[in-house]
Amino acid sequence: MIHNPFLRCSRLLMVFIGLYMQLMATGQPRAAAQGSIKEQEPETIFVHSDKESYLAGELLWFKIYLLNAGSHVLAHYNSILYIELINDNGRSVIQSKIQTTRGTGKGSFYLPVNIATGAYTLVAYTNQMKQGDERSVFKKRILVTNTVSAAPLTRAVQQQQALIRFFPEGGTSVEGITSKVGIQVLDPKTTKGLTATGSILENGTDTVARFELLKFGLGQFTYTPLPGRKYTAAVTISGKAVIKTALPAPRPGGSVLNITDNGTDSYLVKIAIQHTDPQKMMLVAHSEQKNRFVTPVDLLSRNAVEIPVSKAKLGTGVISFTLFDQNRRPVNERLVFIPVPLPSKTITISTGKQALTAREHAPIQLIPGLNGDTLETVQGSLSVYAMDAHTEPFDIRAYLQLTASLSGQVEEPEFYFTPGAAQGAYIENLMLVNGWRRFDTDAPLFDPALKYLPEYDGHVVAARVLNKWNHQPAAGVSCLLTAPSVPFGLYNGTSDSLGIVRFNVKRYYGPGDIFIKPTPSANATDNYETAILSPFIDSANRSFTQPLYLPHPADSMYLLKRSIAMQTVNIYYKDRINSYAVPLVSDTLPFYGRPEISYQLDDYKRFSTMEEVLREYVRPVNVVMHDRKLHMTIYDEKYQNVYRYAVLVLLDGVPLADYNSIFKYDPYKIKRLDVVPRRYVIGPSLYSGIVSFQTYASKFDGFELDPTAVAIDYEGLQLQRIFYAPVYANGDKGDLRIPDNRTTLLWEPDITLSGHQPVKLDCFTSDFRGTYRIVLQGISSKGIPVFSEATFTVK
């Protein structure tokens, strides 16, 4: 079992509970211990995709930025990222493991032609995020339109007039306590906010509150729910018919958390309880998994309390106020947002010409360091793609400072950084509809009983070892895993009390079969069976619901044109767009290093049996007959004796439980034989030596030799697809008989900018005419997000 002394296994809630216990005991918050071991900083992820909407049959390119949550500098701790495309039923359509280098990773997805039209969620996370706050998982809305097959929509299409949602402040409304409620009204087709007015009716007749929605279909109202009454909202959208919908039922007792912005300096936090036991509660303000403000709330002798909180103590960005009851359970949560101006444009994109023709050279120049600013090194990625009318780039600046901390979709997030957003209730409305988000009671994305180890050097493959007879987890079982890497990898591990065994696998790329089995030296190896644990989100536990997406009928001609373009690219450039880079492997030796003796069997006389091969010229191996069976031993030259331990015999890296069964294998399939004639220790097992057979195909096919060796289809790290774009230099238009209908003209995931030195990129237009957008996203070495865009037209 892998042991990591730096394992971080606490959840955000446990941090708050620890503070709560400290305060209950002393009444004062505890300062950070001086000289204590620094805990690994939480991480956040941003994914830059080449565009926001796709057709089935197109390629989705992406660049991943793994950042420290607080400073936003590139994080170098985890080396593996998991990325998935999930439909609104919570089912993963595509998933992959991405290797990162110094905090960045890249890859691509091919969207199959049978994928359904709909809004999908692109999610990304690390193993470390599974153990902490799962809300740090990156989420992004991706639109997919299927123009090839008549696949069903991801959700049944219903003619809805509007999506109307209510969000009680703090998460709950309580009978007898005045409560503020946020309201959101969206167009179900475009997911854009709608203009609406309405009133709150008590028992269907009495009007107790009125509201008018502001920008983006957001608004609020205040009312006091009373016992035994029913409350309904009558909503009028753009002067059309009134829609009536019920409000969330208030609780008969509990607590209500209300926060009012007192101006530029502080917030006034009001906490009230009703029909519940007097108690001493705890209020914690936190952001980016760090506590900003902590105070006890004494409600032993009163039912309400007001607490002023200085904004200077909270910092900037989205701040979560969480209220814990006397049993250390979170009961209310409210978000506030303290904006800062978005970083000014630090990269200028120059295209030379705004209007170009088909198959023309369109050089792009990136000029950093405007206005005399000294710009540090920037790691960035750039995309050039044909614009559509309904999507905007997913801005890394707004994401890191706002939308990463919110659970819902935010329309035009850049607006909330402008001075106009602070003048009205725009920011408060946004925070109200994203209020209760961290401490929900839904099933977790990941198994909370498992320990997810940070993957700082390779991918951790986890499996559960079960007793074959009672199907209970088996602890203390030593296992070996073989992965088809180059060279093959052999890894050992021992199952823990839950029967979980972990292997730190390296250099394993692409699809293949792995083998997990108890060590050949273990007694009764046939008493156990293993089952691989998926490292991805448990899709049965959570749905990633996105607002319904339906292509607009007015876009049918554009979608037809783009569909033809997609099909011609897949037909004429099939081999070129499916080209992959071979991973660079610095260490080409197997796990046992350089063998002391190696035989290339083609250099020797070929024999028809393995017994003859080993007897004739494999000097360190002795072959003896015992109980009418052939046995293999290793000779100890130092003490001139035969080792008493078993031999580790490998066939294409797979250890054989009965290593003497290799005598039944066809020697004509063997290309190479390595021998390590020394005692060798792997985990708890001691072997007298290693005899490794490698076939011409380098693929284990000896199932008849070892019935316990079961191949498990397990895909390794994603192979890097090579972005293809034809070159039209010096007026060369290429073969005009072959259409070039690329809609993504350039994808460059690895851009480094430093100082004021410009970077030049070559881009070539295609036959697909229209307006193209250039989008550059990245992060500086100081953690400053970088975003810049430009456009040009192909006529």
SVG drawing of the C-alpha trace seen along z (x, -y; Angstrom):
<svg xmlns="http://www.w3.org/2000/svg" viewBox="-58 -53 89 92">
<polyline fill="none" stroke="black" stroke-width="0.4" points="0.0,0.0 1.3,-3.4 2.2,-5.6 2.5,-9.3 3.5,-11.3 2.0,-14.5 -1.5,-13.0 -4.1,-15.7 -7.3,-13.9 -9.4,-16.6 -12.5,-18.1 -13.4,-21.7 -16.2,-20.9 -13.7,-19.3 -11.7,-22.5 -14.8,-24.4 -15.7,-21.7 -12.2,-22.0 -12.6,-25.7 -16.0,-25.3 -14.7,-22.9 -11.8,-25.3 -14.2,-28.3 -16.7,-26.3 -13.9,-25.4 -12.1,-28.8 -14.4,-31.3 -11.6,-32.7 -10.5,-31.7 -7.2,-29.9 -4.3,-31.4 -2.3,-29.3 0.4,-27.3 3.8,-28.8 6.3,-26.4 3.6,-23.8 3.9,-21.8 2.5,-23.7 -0.6,-22.0 -0.8,-21.6 -2.7,-24.5 -6.1,-23.7 -6.2,-23.6 -8.5,-25.0 -8.7,-24.2 -9.5,-26.2 -10.1,-24.5 -9.7,-26.5 -11.6,-24.8 -11.0,-25.8 -14.7,-27.0 -17.9,-26.7 -20.3,-24.9 -19.6,-21.9 -21.1,-19.6 -21.2,-15.8 -18.2,-14.6 -15.9,-17.5 -12.8,-17.6 -12.9,-19.4 -9.4,-20.7 -8.6,-21.8 -5.8,-23.2 -6.0,-22.6 -4.5,-25.0 -4.0,-23.6 -3.7,-26.5 -3.3,-27.1 -6.7,-28.2 -5.5,-31.3 -2.6,-32.7 -3.7,-31.3 -0.1,-30.5 0.4,-27.2 0.4,-24.2 3.0,-21.5 1.8,-19.0 -0.6,-16.7 0.6,-15.2 -2.7,-13.7 -6.0,-15.3 -9.3,-13.7 -11.6,-15.3 -15.1,-14.2 -17.9,-15.3 -21.2,-14.5 -24.7,-14.7 -27.6,-16.1 -28.4,-12.6 -25.1,-12.5 -23.7,-9.9 -20.2,-10.3 -20.1,-10.4 -16.3,-10.8 -13.6,-10.6 -9.9,-10.7 -6.8,-11.0 -4.4,-13.8 -0.8,-14.1 0.3,-17.6 3.7,-19.2 4.4,-22.1 0.7,-22.8 -0.6,-22.5 -2.0,-19.7 -3.6,-19.4 -5.7,-17.0 -8.7,-16.5 -12.0,-14.7 -13.6,-13.4 -17.4,-13.9 -18.9,-10.8 -21.5,-11.1 -24.2,-9.4 -23.9,-11.9 -27.2,-13.6 -28.0,-17.2 -27.9,-19.0 -26.1,-21.0 -23.2,-19.0 -21.0,-19.7 -17.2,-19.5 -15.8,-18.7 -12.1,-18.4 -10.6,-17.5 -7.6,-15.9 -7.4,-13.0 -6.8,-15.5 -10.1,-17.3 -11.9,-14.0 -10.8,-14.1 -11.6,-17.7 -14.4,-20.1 -15.9,-18.5 -17.4,-21.8 -13.9,-22.8 -14.4,-20.5 -14.2,-22.5 -17.5,-22.7 -18.2,-24.3 -21.3,-24.3 -20.6,-22.8 -23.2,-22.9 -23.4,-20.0 -25.6,-19.8 -26.0,-16.6 -26.6,-17.3 -25.8,-13.8 -28.0,-11.3 -31.5,-11.6 -30.3,-10.9 -32.8,-11.7 -32.3,-14.8 -30.7,-14.3 -34.0,-15.4 -37.5,-15.2 -38.5,-18.5 -41.3,-20.2 -42.9,-23.5 -42.2,-25.6 -42.9,-29.2 -40.1,-29.9 -37.9,-28.4 -38.9,-29.9 -36.7,-29.2 -36.8,-30.5 -33.9,-30.6 -34.6,-31.5 -31.7,-33.5 -29.5,-31.2 -31.1,-28.1 -34.3,-28.0 -37.4,-30.0 -38.8,-29.6 -42.4,-30.2 -42.8,-33.5 -39.4,-34.9 -39.2,-37.6 -37.2,-36.0 -35.6,-37.3 -36.0,-35.2 -34.1,-35.4 -36.0,-34.6 -34.6,-33.7 -36.6,-33.5 -34.9,-32.0 -35.9,-31.4 -35.7,-27.5 -34.4,-27.6 -31.6,-30.2 -31.1,-30.1 -31.0,-33.9 -32.8,-35.9 -36.3,-37.2 -38.0,-40.5 -40.8,-39.8 -42.9,-41.2 -45.0,-39.4 -46.6,-39.1 -46.6,-36.7 -50.1,-35.4 -51.1,-34.0 -53.7,-31.2 -54.2,-32.3 -55.8,-35.6 -53.9,-38.0 -50.9,-39.8 -48.1,-39.8 -45.2,-41.0 -44.4,-42.2 -41.2,-42.0 -39.7,-43.2 -36.8,-41.4 -33.7,-43.4 -30.9,-42.5 -30.5,-38.8 -33.9,-37.7 -32.8,-38.1 -34.7,-39.7 -35.8,-39.3 -38.7,-39.9 -39.2,-39.8 -42.1,-38.1 -43.0,-36.5 -44.4,-33.0 -47.0,-32.1 -48.0,-28.6 -50.8,-26.8 -50.6,-29.2 -49.7,-28.4 -47.8,-30.8 -47.8,-31.1 -45.9,-33.4 -47.9,-34.9 -45.3,-35.8 -46.0,-37.9 -43.3,-37.6 -43.1,-40.4 -46.7,-41.2 -47.9,-37.7 -50.1,-35.3 -49.6,-35.0 -47.7,-31.9 -48.5,-30.6 -46.0,-28.5 -45.7,-27.4 -42.9,-28.7 -40.7,-26.4 -42.5,-25.3 -41.1,-27.1 -39.9,-25.0 -41.9,-25.1 -38.7,-25.8 -35.0,-26.6 -32.7,-29.5 -32.6,-32.2 -29.4,-34.0 -29.7,-37.5 -26.9,-39.7 -27.2,-43.3 -24.6,-45.4 -24.1,-48.5 -22.1,-50.3 -18.4,-50.3 -17.0,-49.2 -19.0,-46.3 -21.9,-43.8 -24.6,-43.5 -25.3,-39.8 -28.6,-39.0 -29.4,-35.6 -32.8,-34.6 -34.1,-31.3 -37.7,-30.2 -39.3,-27.1 -35.9,-25.5 -33.7,-25.0 -31.7,-28.0 -28.1,-27.3 -24.7,-28.7 -23.9,-28.6 -20.9,-29.4 -20.6,-31.8 -17.7,-31.2 -16.8,-33.4 -14.6,-31.5 -13.3,-31.6 -11.0,-29.4 -11.1,-26.9 -9.6,-29.4 -11.3,-31.0 -11.6,-34.8 -13.8,-35.5 -15.0,-33.3 -17.2,-34.2 -19.5,-32.4 -23.2,-33.3 -24.9,-33.3 -28.6,-32.5 -29.1,-31.0 -31.2,-33.9 -32.4,-35.6 -33.9,-34.7 -32.0,-37.1 -28.6,-38.7 -26.9,-41.2 -23.2,-41.0 -21.3,-43.7 -18.5,-42.2 -15.8,-44.4 -15.1,-43.9 -11.5,-44.4 -11.3,-41.1 -12.9,-39.2 -10.7,-40.1 -12.1,-40.0 -14.1,-37.6 -16.9,-35.3 -17.2,-34.9 -19.3,-32.2 -21.0,-32.9 -21.8,-29.5 -23.8,-29.1 -23.2,-26.0 -25.6,-24.8 -24.6,-23.5 -24.3,-20.0 -21.6,-21.2 -23.9,-20.8 -24.1,-23.5 -27.7,-24.9 -27.4,-28.1 -25.2,-29.6 -25.1,-32.9 -22.7,-34.2 -21.4,-37.7 -19.2,-39.1 -16.6,-41.8 -15.4,-42.5 -12.1,-43.9 -11.6,-45.2 -10.7,-42.6 -7.0,-42.6 -6.5,-45.0 -5.7,-43.6 -2.0,-42.7 -1.7,-40.9 -2.6,-42.6 -3.5,-40.4 -2.6,-41.8 -3.8,-40.1 -2.4,-42.5 -5.6,-42.5 -9.2,-42.4 -10.5,-41.0 -8.9,-37.9 -9.6,-35.5 -9.8,-31.7 -6.5,-29.8 -4.6,-32.9 -1.8,-33.3 -3.1,-35.1 -0.1,-35.8 -1.0,-36.5 1.2,-38.5 0.9,-38.5 2.3,-41.7 2.7,-41.6 3.3,-44.3 1.1,-47.2 1.3,-50.7 4.9,-50.2 3.9,-47.4 6.4,-44.7 4.6,-41.4 6.0,-38.3 6.1,-35.0 2.7,-33.9 1.7,-30.4 -1.2,-30.6 -3.2,-28.9 -4.8,-30.3 -7.7,-29.3 -8.9,-30.7 -12.4,-29.5 -15.5,-30.4 -17.9,-32.4 -21.5,-31.6 -24.2,-33.9 -25.1,-32.4 -21.9,-31.7 -19.2,-33.9 -15.7,-32.8 -15.4,-31.4 -13.3,-34.1 -10.6,-32.9 -10.6,-36.2 -14.3,-36.1 -14.1,-32.4 -11.3,-32.6 -12.7,-35.6 -16.5,-34.8 -18.0,-31.9 -15.6,-29.2 -17.3,-29.8 -20.9,-29.6 -22.9,-26.5 -25.2,-28.0 -24.7,-29.5 -23.8,-33.2 -25.0,-35.3 -22.3,-37.9 -20.1,-37.5 -17.9,-40.4 -20.8,-42.8 -20.4,-42.2 -16.9,-43.7 -18.2,-47.0 -19.1,-50.0 -22.7,-49.8 -23.1,-46.4 -22.4,-47.9 -25.0,-50.6 -28.1,-48.5 -29.0,-45.0 -27.4,-43.2 -24.6,-41.5 -27.0,-40.7 -29.5,-39.1 -26.7,-36.9 -25.5,-35.8 -29.0,-35.0 -29.6,-32.5 -26.3,-30.8 -26.7,-30.8 -26.9,-27.2 -24.2,-25.4 -21.4,-23.9 -23.2,-21.7 -26.0,-19.9 -27.3,-16.5 -27.0,-14.8 -24.9,-11.7 -21.3,-12.6 -19.5,-12.5 -16.8,-10.3 -16.8,-7.5 -16.1,-9.3 -14.8,-6.1 -11.9,-5.9 -8.6,-7.7 -7.7,-9.5 -3.9,-9.9 -2.4,-12.9 -0.8,-11.8 2.4,-13.7 4.3,-11.1 2.1,-9.0 -1.4,-7.6 -2.7,-5.7 -4.6,-2.7 -6.9,-1.4 -8.6,2.0 -10.6,3.8 -9.5,7.3 -12.4,9.6 -12.5,13.1 -13.9,15.2 -15.9,17.4 -17.8,14.7 -17.1,11.6 -15.9,9.6 -12.9,7.2 -9.7,9.0 -7.0,7.1 -3.2,7.7 -3.2,9.4 0.0,8.6 -0.8,8.0 1.1,7.3 0.0,5.2 1.3,5.3 0.8,2.3 1.6,2.4 3.9,-0.6 7.2,-0.9 8.9,0.9 6.3,2.9 5.7,1.8 5.4,4.1 4.0,2.6 3.2,4.1 0.8,3.1 -0.9,4.6 -4.6,4.3 -5.7,2.2 -8.5,2.8 -11.1,2.0 -9.5,4.4 -8.2,1.5 -4.8,2.0 -3.1,-0.9 -0.4,-1.0 1.5,-4.1 1.6,-3.4 4.0,-5.4 4.5,-5.7 1.2,-4.0 -0.5,-5.7 -3.5,-4.9 -5.8,-1.9 -4.6,1.5 -5.1,4.4 -3.7,4.5 -3.3,7.5 -3.9,7.5 -3.4,10.6 -2.1,11.8 1.6,12.4 2.7,15.7 4.4,16.5 1.2,15.9 -0.7,19.0 -4.0,19.8 -3.9,17.1 -7.1,18.5 -9.0,17.5 -9.1,13.9 -10.6,11.8 -9.9,8.2 -12.1,5.4 -10.8,2.1 -12.1,-1.1 -12.9,-3.8 -11.1,-7.0 -13.9,-9.0 -17.1,-10.5 -19.7,-8.1 -22.4,-9.0 -25.1,-7.1 -24.8,-9.6 -25.2,-13.0 -26.8,-14.6 -25.1,-17.6 -28.2,-19.3 -27.8,-22.1 -30.5,-24.4 -32.1,-22.8 -30.4,-23.6 -32.4,-23.5 -30.9,-24.7 -32.8,-27.8 -34.7,-27.2 -33.1,-30.4 -29.7,-28.7 -30.6,-25.8 -28.8,-27.1 -25.6,-27.9 -25.7,-24.4 -26.1,-22.8 -23.1,-24.6 -21.0,-23.8 -22.2,-20.1 -21.0,-19.8 -17.7,-21.4 -17.3,-18.9 -18.0,-15.9 -15.6,-16.9 -12.8,-17.4 -13.4,-14.0 -13.4,-12.4 -10.5,-14.2 -8.2,-14.7 -9.1,-11.5 -5.5,-10.2 -4.0,-13.6 -6.4,-14.7 -6.0,-11.2 -2.2,-11.5 -0.7,-11.2 2.6,-12.1 4.7,-9.3 5.3,-9.9 9.0,-10.6 10.3,-8.0 13.6,-8.9 13.9,-5.6 13.7,-2.6 14.7,0.0 12.2,2.4 11.6,2.2 14.6,4.5 17.0,2.2 19.6,3.5 19.5,7.4 22.8,9.1 22.2,11.6 20.1,11.0 19.4,13.4 18.1,12.4 16.7,15.8 17.1,15.2 20.9,15.1 20.9,18.7 19.7,22.0 16.0,22.3 14.6,25.2 11.1,26.5 10.6,26.7 11.2,24.3 13.0,27.0 15.7,27.2 16.1,23.4 16.8,23.2 19.0,26.3 21.2,25.5 22.3,21.9 20.6,20.1 23.4,20.6 22.0,19.2 18.8,21.3 18.7,25.0 16.0,27.3 15.3,30.4 12.7,33.1 10.7,33.5 7.6,35.6 7.5,36.1 7.3,32.4 9.9,29.9 11.1,27.3 13.1,24.1 15.7,23.0 18.4,20.2 22.0,21.1 23.8,19.0 27.4,18.6 28.7,17.0 27.8,19.9 27.7,22.4 24.3,23.6 20.7,23.4 18.5,20.7 15.7,22.1 13.1,19.5 10.7,19.4 11.6,17.8 9.7,14.7 8.9,15.7 7.3,13.0 5.7,13.3 5.5,9.8 5.6,8.5 2.8,10.7 4.0,12.8 3.0,16.5 1.4,18.0 2.8,21.4 6.1,20.2 7.0,23.8 4.1,23.6 6.3,21.6 7.7,24.9 4.4,25.4 4.8,22.1 5.8,22.0 9.5,20.8 9.1,19.6 6.9,16.7 9.8,15.5 11.9,12.7 14.0,11.9 14.9,13.5 16.3,11.5 17.7,13.1 18.5,11.5 20.3,14.4 20.1,12.7 17.7,12.6 15.1,9.9 12.5,8.4 9.2,7.0 7.0,5.8 6.8,8.6 7.9,11.3 11.4,12.6 12.4,14.3 15.5,16.2 15.8,14.3 13.9,13.0 13.4,14.7 11.6,12.4 10.2,13.6 9.3,11.0 7.3,12.0 7.4,10.4 4.0,8.9 4.9,7.7 1.3,8.6 0.5,11.3 -1.4,14.2 -0.6,17.0 -4.0,17.3 -3.8,21.1 -0.6,20.9 -2.1,18.9 -5.9,19.2 -5.7,16.4 -4.4,13.9 -7.4,11.9 -7.0,9.0 -8.8,5.8 -9.5,3.2 -8.1,0.0 -7.1,-3.1 -4.0,-4.8 -3.1,-8.5 -4.4,-10.2 -2.2,-10.1 -1.6,-13.6 -3.4,-14.2 -1.5,-16.5 -3.4,-19.5 -3.4,-19.6 -3.6,-22.6 -2.5,-22.8 0.2,-25.4 -0.5,-27.9 2.7,-29.8 4.0,-32.0 0.6,-32.1 0.3,-28.3 -3.4,-27.4 -2.8,-23.7 -5.0,-21.2 -8.2,-23.1 -10.0,-19.9 -9.7,-18.9 -12.0,-21.1 -10.6,-22.7 -13.6,-23.5 -11.8,-23.7 -13.8,-25.8 -11.0,-25.7 -8.1,-27.3 -5.5,-27.2 -5.2,-25.6 -1.9,-26.4 -2.0,-25.1 1.6,-25.9 2.4,-29.6 5.0,-31.3 5.2,-35.0 7.7,-37.0 8.7,-40.7 7.8,-42.7 9.0,-40.2 6.2,-39.6 5.3,-36.0 4.4,-35.3 2.1,-32.5 1.2,-31.2 -2.4,-30.7 -4.0,-29.9 -7.6,-30.5 -9.8,-27.8 -12.7,-27.7 -15.2,-28.2 -16.2,-31.8 -17.4,-34.0 -16.2,-35.8 -13.5,-34.2 -12.6,-34.9 -9.1,-34.7 -9.1,-33.9 -6.0,-33.9 -6.2,-32.7 -3.5,-32.0 -2.0,-32.7 1.1,-34.7 3.8,-33.5 2.3,-35.8 -1.2,-34.3 -2.7,-37.0 -5.3,-35.7 -4.8,-36.8 -7.6,-37.1 -7.5,-38.8 -9.5,-38.4 -9.7,-39.7 -11.7,-39.0 -11.2,-38.9 -13.3,-38.0 -12.8,-35.5 -14.6,-36.5"/>
</svg>
